[in-house]
Amino acid sequence: MSRSEFKKLIEQYHQNKEQEKRIIPFLEYLEMVKKDPSLADLAHKRMYKAITGEGYELLDTEKDVRLRRVFGANAKIKSYNFFRHEFFGIEQVLQKLARYFHSASLKGEESRQVLFLVGPVGAGKSSLIEKLKNGLERTSPIYYLEGSPMRVNPLCAIPPQLRPEMERLLGVEIEGELDPISQYKLDVEFEGDFTRFNVIPSRFSVKNRQGIGMVPPVDPNNQDTSVLIGSEDISKLDKYSEDDPRALTLNGAFNAGNRGLVEFIEVFKNEIEYLHVMLTATQEKRIPAPGKHGMIYFDGVILAHSNEAEWNKFKADHTNEAILDRIVKIEVPYVLELSEEIKIYQKIINRSDFNAHIAPHTLEIASMFAILTRLKPTAKCDLLTKLKLYNGDEVTERGQTKHINVQELKDEHPDEGMSGISTRFIMKALDNALSDSETNTIHPISILDSLQNKLKEEPLPEDLKEHYMHILKDILYKEFLKMLETDITKAFVHAYEEQAETLFHNYLDHVEAYVLKRKVINSKKEEMNPDTKFLSSIEEQIGITGSAADGFRQDVMSYISHILRRNGELHYNSYEPLKEAIEKKLMASVKDITRIILKSKTRDAEQRKKYNAMVKQMISSGYNEESCEAVLSFAANNLWKD
């Protein structure tokens, strides 16, 4: 930016700040409301507009095969832009959140209920609430009566007798009452003339406790409701009587959070008596005033959160039924989609000063470990297959696509995702791997080692720790070898994609002729019988032999016809079983020579040339020299063992 652009930006900022300091006569404010009725929005509606105001995208489960596998064919999933770049893999949780605010904004039953988030540590409960608070801070200023400690809505000054006609003129519904201090000002100083009030703008601010209040868990032995509702200023009792509102100091969390939100942190660690104020604020939209004063109107969103253990303990006590009946519970589980879990670590890393080189599959392996610890076993498939199905991947076995209903898997364990390894654990392991690296590089081997070391230090039950070690040492170790084999093969085979496409289209030519009982036209325009040996050489890579070949070839033709009918493009990875077969065919073609070159301590000129070309290709695909050397050394010792 040029100096003039900086100056213009700063001047605009100062102009906006001056505008926000403007004192507005009451009648002028009424004219403003008539032009823009949203100025009178209640707290839930304001929060709902903040969430939906940035728009949303409707995820098309009809057209996107992967999304259809994840959410089901008829699911209507909205991806809100408000959350998009910060939260991943919890679209259904966010949709429930938006649904709550929508209903509450229409003054439905939810407007008189606490929004309660429950989930395991590190699942994102606090981050979600921080996002809501930050969203409020970015909204337009609200307007309140000058001198009101609770930033009360100016329309609350209008007496009940005038409200029906005022509502008609303004096009809004007027709800609420003045706080005691503003009421005293109206009655005594203004002698009932509410038009003498001035109105001033105010922005929401966490730092300044403006429209956002927070209640941390309090030691039961030291609980004092003044944290919630303020107190009487003893020093003023010499000057004012006990029933004089001027003796009140309305600085509690509910006073601060009026017209915005109040957050209860680890809410059930408080004594039940301490929560009665929350119940009254929720049910009656009123909070008690300190001392001998009456009730005060409260308009705000009440957000609470805790871990599942505290929630289960609280709900097990039947004496808590009154509060339980006023709670809308939304579970915030760990993410169970691999691609979304990876995005979480990428986001955290991008926001940090983490500048290490991250080799391919590093975050993938770390994310797979996290998700595998969160999954519950099922008789329908192994854990790794379940992980892939939850990610919307097509999983094949012996040339057949596994047709397992993902929703049925999820229905088996409704609490899946509420336990397991947290994102914080994974980030600590990534940090440790980086600290142990002398080259500022982390790769899958170093993260596997780091996860094992971190797991040994973790205070977990022995049987659970043993299960997690099995995931690392057995399941993930074998899966990484498959990934590494693919990477090396792709690097070794010159123009891998081209060769795969060539194999794919040759296979299609011959399988089409075979199924339709036609001849194949070769490059010389000569007719020839379909090459069944060639077809078999690919099919046997995934265990398709003998009579099973005919069924597989029919399946390939049906799937390809399906794609063409939808005007799709054909590539070697269009049909997962055939893709797997082609990749294994390419791997088999170079397996022996690759093994010789990798394991050779001394290489001849030709071998050195091929090795250097392979390294160059791997570096171009995301490895650096250090990580490439590490994984190739690992491959030489662990891949293709006889």
C-alpha positions as CSV (number, residue, x, y, z in Angstrom):
1,M,0.0,0.0,0.0
2,S,1.1,3.5,-0.7
3,R,1.4,6.2,2.0
4,S,-1.9,7.8,0.8
5,E,-3.7,4.5,1.0
6,F,-2.4,4.0,4.6
7,K,-3.6,7.5,5.5
8,K,-7.0,6.9,4.0
9,L,-7.5,3.7,5.9
10,I,-6.5,5.3,9.2
11,E,-8.7,8.3,8.6
12,Q,-11.7,6.0,7.8
13,Y,-11.0,4.2,11.1
14,H,-11.0,7.4,13.1
15,Q,-14.2,8.6,11.4
16,N,-15.9,5.3,12.3
17,K,-14.7,5.7,15.9
18,E,-16.0,9.2,16.1
19,Q,-19.3,8.1,14.7
20,E,-19.6,5.5,17.4
21,K,-19.1,8.1,20.1
22,R,-22.1,10.1,18.8
23,I,-24.9,10.9,21.2
24,I,-28.3,10.4,19.7
25,P,-31.5,12.0,21.0
26,F,-34.2,9.4,21.8
27,L,-36.6,10.5,19.0
28,E,-33.9,10.4,16.4
29,Y,-33.2,6.8,17.5
30,L,-36.9,5.9,16.9
31,E,-36.5,7.2,13.4
32,M,-33.4,5.0,13.0
33,V,-35.4,2.0,14.1
34,K,-38.2,2.7,11.7
35,K,-35.7,2.8,8.8
36,D,-33.8,-0.3,10.1
37,P,-35.9,-2.5,12.4
38,S,-32.9,-4.9,12.9
39,L,-31.5,-2.3,15.4
40,A,-34.1,-3.8,17.8
41,D,-33.1,-7.4,17.3
42,L,-32.9,-9.5,20.4
43,A,-29.7,-11.5,21.3
44,H,-30.5,-14.8,19.6
45,K,-31.6,-13.2,16.4
46,R,-28.4,-11.1,16.3
47,M,-26.3,-14.2,16.8
48,Y,-28.2,-16.1,14.1
49,K,-27.7,-13.3,11.6
50,A,-24.0,-13.2,12.5
51,I,-23.7,-17.0,11.6
52,T,-25.9,-16.9,8.5
53,G,-25.0,-13.4,7.2
54,E,-21.8,-14.7,5.5
55,G,-23.9,-17.2,3.5
56,Y,-23.6,-21.0,3.2
57,E,-23.0,-23.7,0.6
58,L,-25.4,-26.6,0.3
59,L,-23.3,-29.8,0.0
60,D,-24.6,-31.7,-3.0
61,T,-24.7,-35.3,-1.8
62,E,-26.5,-36.2,-5.1
63,K,-23.7,-35.2,-7.4
64,D,-20.7,-35.8,-5.1
65,V,-20.1,-39.5,-4.6
66,R,-17.8,-39.0,-1.7
67,L,-20.2,-36.8,0.2
68,R,-23.0,-39.2,-0.5
69,R,-21.0,-42.0,1.1
70,V,-20.2,-39.8,4.2
71,F,-23.6,-38.2,4.8
72,G,-26.1,-40.4,3.0
73,A,-27.9,-39.9,-0.3
74,N,-30.7,-37.7,1.0
75,A,-28.9,-35.6,3.5
76,K,-29.2,-31.8,3.3
77,I,-26.0,-30.4,4.7
78,K,-25.2,-26.7,4.9
79,S,-21.6,-25.6,5.2
80,Y,-21.7,-22.1,6.8
81,N,-19.0,-19.6,5.6
82,F,-18.9,-18.3,9.2
83,F,-17.2,-21.5,10.3
84,R,-15.7,-22.7,7.1
85,H,-12.0,-21.9,7.5
86,E,-11.7,-22.8,11.2
87,F,-13.8,-25.9,11.7
88,F,-13.6,-29.2,9.8
89,G,-15.5,-32.4,9.8
90,I,-18.3,-31.3,12.1
91,E,-20.8,-30.0,9.6
92,Q,-23.7,-31.7,11.3
93,V,-22.7,-30.2,14.7
94,L,-22.6,-26.8,13.2
95,Q,-25.9,-27.4,11.5
96,K,-27.5,-28.2,14.9
97,L,-25.9,-25.0,16.3
98,A,-27.4,-22.9,13.5
99,R,-30.8,-24.7,13.9
100,Y,-30.8,-23.8,17.6
101,F,-30.2,-20.1,16.9
102,H,-32.8,-20.1,14.1
103,S,-35.5,-21.4,16.4
104,A,-34.4,-19.1,19.2
105,S,-34.4,-16.1,16.9
106,L,-38.1,-16.8,16.1
107,K,-38.7,-16.7,19.9
108,G,-39.3,-20.5,20.0
109,E,-38.8,-22.6,23.1
110,E,-35.0,-22.6,22.4
111,S,-34.9,-18.9,23.2
112,R,-35.5,-19.8,26.8
113,Q,-33.0,-22.7,27.0
114,V,-29.3,-23.0,27.6
115,L,-27.2,-24.0,24.7
116,F,-24.9,-26.7,26.2
117,L,-21.9,-28.2,24.3
118,V,-20.5,-31.5,25.6
119,G,-17.5,-33.4,24.2
120,P,-14.1,-34.8,24.9
121,V,-11.1,-32.5,25.7
122,G,-9.7,-30.8,22.6
123,A,-12.7,-31.5,20.4
124,G,-13.4,-27.8,19.8
125,K,-16.1,-26.8,22.3
126,S,-14.1,-23.7,23.6
127,S,-13.1,-22.8,20.0
128,L,-16.7,-22.9,18.9
129,I,-17.7,-20.5,21.6
130,E,-14.8,-18.3,20.9
131,K,-15.9,-18.1,17.3
132,L,-19.4,-17.1,18.4
133,K,-18.0,-14.4,20.6
134,N,-15.7,-13.1,17.9
135,G,-18.6,-13.1,15.5
136,L,-20.5,-10.8,17.9
137,E,-17.5,-8.5,18.1
138,R,-17.6,-8.1,14.3
139,T,-21.3,-7.2,14.2
140,S,-22.6,-3.7,13.9
141,P,-22.8,-1.6,17.1
142,I,-25.9,-1.9,19.3
143,Y,-27.6,1.1,20.8
144,Y,-28.4,1.6,24.4
145,L,-29.6,4.2,26.9
146,E,-26.8,6.5,28.1
147,G,-25.8,5.6,31.6
148,S,-27.3,2.1,31.6
149,P,-24.9,-0.3,33.3
150,M,-26.5,-3.2,31.3
151,R,-26.6,-1.4,28.0
152,V,-30.3,-1.8,28.0
153,N,-32.3,-1.6,24.7
154,P,-33.7,2.0,24.4
155,L,-37.1,0.7,23.4
156,C,-37.4,-0.7,26.9
157,A,-38.0,2.9,28.1
158,I,-41.3,3.1,26.2
159,P,-44.1,2.6,28.8
160,P,-46.4,-0.5,28.3
161,Q,-49.4,1.8,27.4
162,L,-47.6,3.1,24.4
163,R,-46.0,0.0,23.2
164,P,-48.8,-1.5,20.9
165,E,-49.0,1.7,18.9
166,M,-45.2,2.2,18.9
167,E,-44.8,-1.4,17.7
168,R,-47.2,-0.6,14.8
169,L,-45.3,2.6,13.8
170,L,-41.9,1.1,14.1
171,G,-42.6,-2.4,12.7
172,V,-40.9,-4.2,15.6
173,E,-42.0,-6.0,18.7
174,I,-40.9,-4.4,21.9
175,E,-39.8,-6.7,24.7
176,G,-38.1,-6.0,28.0
177,E,-37.8,-3.6,30.9
178,L,-35.3,-1.0,32.1
179,D,-32.6,-1.9,34.6
180,P,-33.1,-0.4,38.1
181,I,-30.6,2.4,37.6
182,S,-32.1,3.5,34.3
183,Q,-35.6,3.2,35.8
184,Y,-34.6,5.4,38.7
185,K,-33.2,8.0,36.2
186,L,-36.5,7.9,34.2
187,D,-38.7,8.2,37.3
188,V,-36.7,10.8,39.3
189,E,-34.4,12.8,37.0
190,F,-36.6,12.8,33.9
191,E,-40.0,12.7,35.8
192,G,-41.3,10.0,33.5
193,D,-40.3,11.7,30.2
194,F,-38.5,8.8,28.4
195,T,-37.7,11.1,25.4
196,R,-35.1,12.9,27.6
197,F,-32.9,9.8,27.4
198,N,-29.9,9.9,25.1
199,V,-28.9,6.9,23.1
200,I,-25.3,5.9,22.3
201,P,-23.7,3.1,20.2
202,S,-21.6,0.3,21.7
203,R,-19.7,-2.6,20.2
204,F,-19.5,-6.1,21.7
205,S,-16.1,-6.7,23.3
206,V,-14.8,-9.7,25.2
207,K,-11.9,-7.6,26.6
208,N,-14.1,-4.8,27.9
209,R,-16.9,-7.1,29.0
210,Q,-19.4,-5.3,26.8
211,G,-22.2,-7.6,25.8
212,I,-20.1,-10.7,26.6
213,G,-19.9,-12.2,30.1
214,M,-17.9,-15.2,31.2
215,V,-18.4,-17.4,34.3
216,P,-15.4,-19.6,35.2
217,P,-15.9,-22.6,37.6
218,V,-15.8,-21.3,41.2
219,D,-14.6,-23.1,44.3
220,P,-17.9,-24.3,46.0
221,N,-16.6,-23.0,49.3
222,N,-16.3,-19.4,47.9
223,Q,-19.2,-19.2,45.6
224,D,-20.7,-15.7,45.5
225,T,-23.6,-14.8,43.2
226,S,-22.1,-11.3,42.8
227,V,-20.0,-12.9,40.1
228,L,-23.3,-13.4,38.2
229,I,-25.5,-10.4,39.2
230,G,-23.3,-7.8,40.7
231,S,-23.5,-6.5,44.3
232,E,-24.4,-3.6,46.5
233,D,-21.7,-1.1,47.0
234,I,-21.4,-0.9,50.8
235,S,-19.5,2.4,50.6
236,K,-22.7,4.0,49.1
237,L,-25.1,2.8,51.9
238,D,-24.1,5.7,54.0
239,K,-25.4,8.0,51.2
240,Y,-28.3,5.9,49.9
241,S,-30.9,3.6,51.5
242,E,-30.8,-0.2,50.9
243,D,-33.6,0.0,48.4
244,D,-32.1,2.8,46.4
245,P,-30.8,1.4,43.0
246,R,-28.0,3.9,43.0
247,A,-26.3,1.7,45.6
248,L,-26.1,-1.2,43.1
249,T,-23.0,-2.2,41.2
250,L,-24.3,-4.2,38.2
251,N,-21.1,-5.7,37.0
252,G,-21.8,-9.4,37.1
253,A,-21.5,-11.8,34.1
254,F,-25.3,-11.5,33.4
255,N,-25.1,-7.7,33.6
256,A,-22.2,-7.6,31.3
257,G,-23.7,-10.2,28.9
258,N,-27.1,-8.5,28.5
259,R,-28.0,-8.3,24.8
260,G,-25.1,-10.6,23.9
261,L,-24.0,-13.8,25.5
262,V,-22.9,-15.3,28.8
263,E,-20.5,-18.3,28.8
264,F,-20.4,-20.8,31.6
265,I,-17.0,-22.6,31.6
266,E,-17.1,-26.2,32.9
267,V,-20.6,-25.4,34.1
268,F,-21.3,-28.5,36.2
269,K,-18.3,-28.0,38.4
270,N,-20.4,-25.4,40.2
271,E,-22.8,-26.1,43.0
272,I,-26.5,-26.6,42.0
273,E,-27.5,-23.5,44.0
274,Y,-25.1,-21.4,42.0
275,L,-26.9,-22.5,38.8
276,H,-30.3,-21.3,39.9
277,V,-29.6,-17.9,38.6
278,M,-28.8,-19.4,35.2
279,L,-32.2,-21.3,35.4
280,T,-34.1,-18.1,36.2
281,A,-32.3,-16.2,33.4
282,T,-33.2,-18.9,31.0
283,Q,-36.7,-19.7,32.0
284,E,-38.0,-16.2,32.9
285,K,-35.5,-14.0,31.1
286,R,-34.9,-12.3,34.5
287,I,-32.1,-12.3,37.0
288,P,-32.2,-11.2,40.6
289,A,-30.9,-7.8,41.5
290,P,-28.4,-7.7,44.5
291,G,-29.8,-7.0,48.0
292,K,-33.5,-6.3,48.4
293,H,-34.1,-5.2,44.9
294,G,-36.4,-7.0,42.5
295,M,-35.8,-8.9,39.3
296,I,-34.0,-7.5,36.3
297,Y,-34.9,-8.2,32.7
298,F,-32.2,-10.1,30.8
299,D,-31.9,-10.6,27.0
300,G,-29.0,-12.9,26.2
301,V,-27.7,-16.2,24.9
302,I,-26.5,-18.5,27.6
303,L,-23.8,-20.9,26.5
304,A,-22.4,-23.6,28.7
305,H,-19.9,-26.4,28.1
306,S,-18.2,-29.2,30.0
307,N,-16.7,-32.7,29.4
308,E,-18.8,-35.8,29.2
309,A,-17.9,-37.1,32.6
310,E,-19.2,-34.0,34.3
311,W,-22.4,-34.1,32.2
312,N,-23.1,-37.8,33.0
313,K,-22.6,-37.1,36.7
314,F,-25.0,-34.1,36.6
315,K,-27.8,-35.7,34.7
316,A,-27.7,-38.8,36.9
317,D,-28.9,-36.7,39.8
318,H,-32.7,-36.6,39.5
319,T,-32.8,-33.3,41.6
320,N,-31.3,-31.5,38.6
321,E,-34.3,-32.2,36.4
322,A,-35.4,-28.5,36.3
323,I,-32.1,-27.5,34.8
324,L,-31.9,-30.5,32.5
325,D,-35.3,-29.6,31.1
326,R,-33.9,-26.2,30.1
327,I,-30.9,-27.4,28.2
328,V,-30.4,-28.0,24.5
329,K,-27.4,-30.4,24.4
330,I,-25.2,-30.6,21.3
331,E,-22.4,-33.1,21.3
332,V,-19.1,-32.0,19.8
333,P,-17.2,-35.2,19.1
334,Y,-13.7,-35.7,17.7
335,V,-13.5,-35.6,13.9
336,L,-13.8,-39.0,12.2
337,E,-13.1,-38.0,8.6
338,L,-9.4,-38.4,7.7
339,S,-9.4,-35.6,5.1
340,E,-11.0,-33.2,7.6
341,E,-8.6,-34.2,10.5
342,I,-5.6,-33.4,8.2
343,K,-7.1,-29.9,7.6
344,I,-7.1,-29.2,11.3
345,Y,-3.4,-29.7,11.7
346,Q,-2.7,-27.8,8.5
347,K,-4.7,-24.9,10.0
348,I,-2.9,-25.0,13.3
349,I,0.5,-25.2,11.6
350,N,-0.3,-22.4,9.2
351,R,-1.2,-20.1,12.1
352,S,2.1,-20.9,14.0
353,D,5.7,-20.2,13.3
354,F,6.1,-23.9,12.5
355,N,8.5,-23.7,9.4
356,A,9.7,-27.2,9.2
357,H,9.5,-29.2,6.0
358,I,6.7,-31.7,6.3
359,A,7.1,-34.7,4.0
360,P,4.2,-36.3,2.2
361,H,1.9,-38.6,4.3
362,T,3.3,-37.1,7.6
363,L,0.0,-35.4,8.6
364,E,-1.9,-38.2,7.1
365,I,-0.3,-40.9,9.3
366,A,-0.7,-38.7,12.4
367,S,-4.4,-38.1,11.5
368,M,-5.0,-41.8,10.8
369,F,-3.6,-42.6,14.3
370,A,-5.9,-40.0,15.9
371,I,-9.0,-41.3,14.2
372,L,-8.2,-45.0,14.6
373,T,-8.1,-44.5,18.4
374,R,-11.6,-42.9,18.2
375,L,-13.3,-45.6,16.3
376,K,-15.2,-48.5,17.9
377,P,-14.7,-52.0,16.6
378,T,-17.4,-53.6,14.4
379,A,-18.0,-57.1,13.1
380,K,-18.6,-55.7,9.6
381,C,-15.0,-54.6,8.8
382,D,-11.6,-53.9,10.4
383,L,-10.8,-50.5,11.8
384,L,-8.7,-49.3,8.9
385,T,-11.5,-50.1,6.5
386,K,-13.9,-48.3,8.7
387,L,-11.7,-45.2,8.7
388,K,-11.6,-45.2,4.9
389,L,-15.4,-45.7,4.7
390,Y,-16.0,-42.8,7.1
391,N,-13.8,-40.7,4.9
392,G,-16.0,-41.4,1.9
393,D,-13.4,-43.6,0.2
394,E,-14.3,-46.5,-2.0
395,V,-12.8,-49.7,-0.4
396,T,-12.2,-52.8,-2.4
397,E,-11.3,-56.4,-1.5
398,R,-10.3,-59.0,-4.1
399,G,-11.6,-56.8,-6.9
400,Q,-15.0,-56.2,-5.3
401,T,-16.1,-52.9,-3.8
402,K,-17.1,-53.3,-0.2
403,H,-20.8,-52.3,0.1
404,I,-21.1,-51.4,3.8
405,N,-23.7,-48.8,4.8
406,V,-21.7,-46.0,6.6
407,Q,-24.8,-44.9,8.5
408,E,-25.4,-48.4,9.8
409,L,-21.8,-48.3,11.1
410,K,-22.4,-45.0,12.8
411,D,-25.7,-46.2,14.3
412,E,-23.9,-49.1,16.0
413,H,-22.0,-46.8,18.3
414,P,-23.8,-43.4,18.8
415,D,-21.1,-42.2,21.2
416,E,-18.3,-42.9,18.6
417,G,-15.9,-39.9,18.5
418,M,-16.4,-39.0,22.2
419,S,-13.2,-40.7,23.3
420,G,-9.7,-41.3,21.8
421,I,-6.6,-39.3,21.1
422,S,-7.0,-35.5,20.9
423,T,-5.7,-33.1,18.4
424,R,-3.5,-31.6,21.1
425,F,-1.8,-34.9,21.6
426,I,-1.0,-35.1,17.9
427,M,0.3,-31.5,17.8
428,K,2.6,-32.2,20.8
429,A,3.9,-35.3,18.9
430,L,4.6,-33.2,15.8
431,D,6.4,-30.6,18.0
432,N,8.5,-33.4,19.6
433,A,9.4,-34.8,16.2
434,L,10.5,-31.4,15.0
435,S,12.6,-30.9,18.2
436,D,14.4,-34.2,17.6
437,S,15.1,-33.4,14.0
438,E,18.5,-32.0,13.2
439,T,17.5,-30.9,9.7
440,N,14.2,-29.1,10.5
441,T,12.3,-31.9,8.7
442,I,9.6,-34.2,9.8
443,H,8.4,-37.3,7.9
444,P,6.2,-40.3,8.5
445,I,8.9,-42.4,10.2
446,S,9.8,-39.6,12.6
447,I,6.1,-39.0,13.5
448,L,5.5,-42.7,14.1
449,D,8.5,-42.8,16.5
450,S,7.3,-39.6,18.2
451,L,3.8,-40.9,18.6
452,Q,5.1,-44.1,20.2
453,N,7.3,-42.1,22.6
454,K,4.5,-39.7,23.5
455,L,2.1,-42.6,24.1
456,K,4.6,-44.3,26.5
457,E,4.5,-41.2,28.7
458,E,0.7,-40.9,28.6
459,P,-1.1,-41.9,31.8
460,L,-3.5,-44.3,30.2
461,P,-4.9,-47.7,31.3
462,E,-2.5,-50.5,30.2
463,D,-5.1,-52.2,28.0
464,L,-5.9,-49.0,26.2
465,K,-2.2,-48.1,25.8
466,E,-1.6,-51.6,24.3
467,H,-4.5,-51.1,21.8
468,Y,-3.0,-47.8,20.7
469,M,0.4,-49.3,20.4
470,H,-1.1,-52.0,18.2
471,I,-2.5,-49.3,15.9
472,L,0.9,-47.7,15.6
473,K,3.1,-50.7,15.3
474,D,0.9,-52.9,13.2
475,I,-1.9,-51.2,11.4
476,L,-0.2,-47.9,10.6
477,Y,3.2,-49.4,10.0
478,K,1.8,-51.7,7.3
479,E,-0.3,-48.9,5.8
480,F,2.7,-46.6,5.5
481,L,4.7,-49.3,3.7
482,K,1.9,-49.4,1.1
483,M,2.0,-45.6,0.7
484,L,5.8,-45.7,0.4
485,E,5.7,-48.5,-2.2
486,T,3.3,-46.4,-4.3
487,D,5.4,-43.3,-4.0
488,I,8.6,-45.1,-5.0
489,T,6.9,-46.9,-7.9
490,K,5.5,-43.6,-9.2
491,A,8.9,-42.0,-8.9
492,F,10.6,-44.9,-10.5
493,V,8.2,-45.4,-13.4
494,H,8.9,-42.6,-15.9
495,A,5.6,-40.8,-16.7
496,Y,3.7,-43.0,-14.2
497,E,0.3,-41.3,-14.9
498,E,0.7,-41.8,-18.7
499,Q,1.6,-45.5,-18.4
500,A,-1.3,-46.0,-16.0
501,E,-3.7,-44.3,-18.5
502,T,-2.3,-46.4,-21.4
503,L,-2.8,-49.6,-19.4
504,F,-6.3,-48.5,-18.5
505,H,-7.5,-47.6,-22.0
506,N,-5.9,-50.8,-23.5
507,Y,-7.7,-52.8,-20.8
508,L,-11.0,-51.0,-21.7
509,D,-10.6,-51.8,-25.4
510,H,-10.0,-55.5,-24.8
511,V,-12.6,-55.9,-22.1
512,E,-15.3,-54.2,-24.2
513,A,-14.5,-56.5,-27.1
514,Y,-14.5,-59.5,-24.8
515,V,-17.9,-58.6,-23.1
516,L,-19.6,-57.7,-26.4
517,K,-18.0,-60.6,-28.3
518,R,-16.3,-58.3,-30.8
519,K,-12.9,-57.9,-32.4
520,V,-10.3,-55.4,-31.3
521,I,-8.9,-53.0,-33.9
522,N,-5.1,-52.5,-33.4
523,S,-2.9,-49.6,-34.3
524,K,-2.5,-51.1,-37.8
525,K,-6.3,-51.1,-38.3
526,E,-6.2,-54.9,-38.1
527,E,-8.9,-56.9,-36.4
528,M,-7.8,-59.3,-33.6
529,N,-9.4,-61.2,-30.8
530,P,-9.4,-59.6,-27.3
531,D,-6.2,-60.5,-25.5
532,T,-7.4,-62.4,-22.5
533,K,-3.9,-63.0,-21.2
534,F,-3.4,-59.2,-21.0
535,L,-6.8,-58.9,-19.2
536,S,-5.9,-61.6,-16.7
537,S,-2.4,-60.1,-16.1
538,I,-4.1,-57.1,-14.7
539,E,-7.0,-58.8,-12.9
540,E,-4.9,-61.3,-11.1
541,Q,-3.2,-58.4,-9.3
542,I,-6.3,-58.1,-7.1
543,G,-7.0,-61.8,-6.9
544,I,-9.5,-62.0,-9.8
545,T,-8.9,-65.4,-11.5
546,G,-10.9,-68.1,-13.3
547,S,-14.7,-67.8,-13.5
548,A,-14.6,-64.6,-11.3
549,A,-13.0,-62.7,-14.3
550,D,-16.3,-62.7,-16.3
551,G,-18.2,-61.1,-13.5
552,F,-15.5,-58.5,-12.9
553,R,-15.4,-57.6,-16.6
554,Q,-19.1,-57.1,-16.6
555,D,-18.9,-54.9,-13.5
556,V,-16.2,-52.8,-15.2
557,M,-18.4,-52.3,-18.3
558,S,-21.4,-51.4,-16.2
559,Y,-19.5,-48.8,-14.2
560,I,-17.9,-47.2,-17.2
561,S,-21.3,-47.0,-19.0
562,H,-22.7,-45.3,-15.9
563,I,-20.0,-42.7,-16.0
564,L,-20.4,-42.0,-19.8
565,R,-24.2,-41.7,-19.4
566,R,-23.5,-38.9,-16.9
567,N,-21.1,-37.2,-19.3
568,G,-18.2,-38.0,-17.0
569,E,-14.5,-38.4,-18.0
570,L,-12.7,-41.7,-18.0
571,H,-9.4,-42.0,-16.2
572,Y,-7.5,-44.9,-14.8
573,N,-8.7,-44.1,-11.3
574,S,-12.4,-43.9,-12.3
575,Y,-13.2,-47.4,-11.0
576,E,-11.5,-48.2,-7.7
577,P,-11.0,-52.0,-8.2
578,L,-9.5,-51.4,-11.7
579,K,-7.3,-48.6,-10.4
580,E,-5.9,-50.8,-7.7
581,A,-5.2,-53.6,-10.3
582,I,-3.4,-51.2,-12.7
583,E,-1.3,-49.7,-9.9
584,K,-0.3,-53.1,-8.7
585,K,0.6,-54.1,-12.2
586,L,2.9,-51.1,-12.6
587,M,4.5,-51.9,-9.2
588,A,5.0,-55.5,-10.1
589,S,6.7,-54.5,-13.4
590,V,9.4,-52.5,-11.6
591,K,9.5,-54.3,-8.2
592,D,12.6,-56.4,-8.8
593,I,14.8,-53.7,-10.4
594,T,13.6,-51.2,-7.7
595,R,14.5,-53.6,-4.9
596,I,18.0,-54.2,-6.4
597,I,18.7,-50.5,-6.8
598,L,17.4,-49.6,-3.3
599,K,19.3,-52.3,-1.5
600,S,22.6,-52.0,-3.5
601,K,25.4,-50.6,-1.4
602,T,27.3,-49.8,-4.6
603,R,25.5,-49.0,-7.8
604,D,26.8,-49.1,-11.4
605,A,26.4,-46.2,-13.7
606,E,23.0,-47.3,-15.0
607,Q,21.6,-48.0,-11.5
608,R,22.9,-44.7,-10.2
609,K,21.2,-42.9,-13.1
610,K,17.9,-44.5,-12.3
611,Y,18.3,-44.0,-8.6
612,N,19.0,-40.3,-9.1
613,A,16.1,-39.9,-11.4
614,M,13.8,-41.5,-8.8
615,V,15.1,-39.2,-6.0
616,K,14.6,-36.2,-8.3
617,Q,11.0,-37.3,-9.0
618,M,10.2,-37.8,-5.3
619,I,11.6,-34.4,-4.4
620,S,9.4,-32.8,-7.1
621,S,6.4,-34.6,-5.5
622,G,6.9,-33.0,-2.1
623,Y,9.9,-34.7,-0.3
624,N,13.1,-32.8,0.4
625,E,16.5,-34.4,0.3
626,E,16.5,-35.3,4.0
627,S,13.1,-36.8,4.1
628,C,13.7,-38.6,0.8
629,E,16.9,-40.1,2.1
630,A,15.1,-41.2,5.3
631,V,12.1,-42.9,3.6
632,L,14.3,-44.6,0.9
633,S,16.6,-45.9,3.6
634,F,13.6,-47.2,5.5
635,A,12.2,-48.7,2.3
636,A,15.5,-50.5,1.6
637,N,15.3,-52.2,5.0
638,N,11.6,-52.9,5.2
639,L,10.0,-53.1,1.7
640,W,9.7,-56.3,-0.3
641,K,11.1,-58.6,2.3
642,D,11.3,-62.2,1.1
